[in-house]
């Protein structure tokens, strides 16, 4: 039996939607999802996080200064560069 990419994508999308309905995702029970939010399960199936607050998102997006936006790897390279230039 031949499985196409489209069929696999649809299967995983339905699986994600069912997982949202079965669990208490985003503080809502299965009954709430079915009654109050019948069309929102698909949206939340593709949304990995419920909020975009500074606790949940990447520090690169929330930091105000340039130095705080750098990753650890970028900070390490910057420190090595400064140490080499001082010698």
Secondary structure, 3 states (H helix, E strand, C coil): CCCCHHHHHHHHHHHHHHHHHHCCHHHCCHHHHHHCCCCCHHHHHCCCCCCCCCCCCCHHHHCCCCCCCCCHHHHHHHHHHHHHHHC
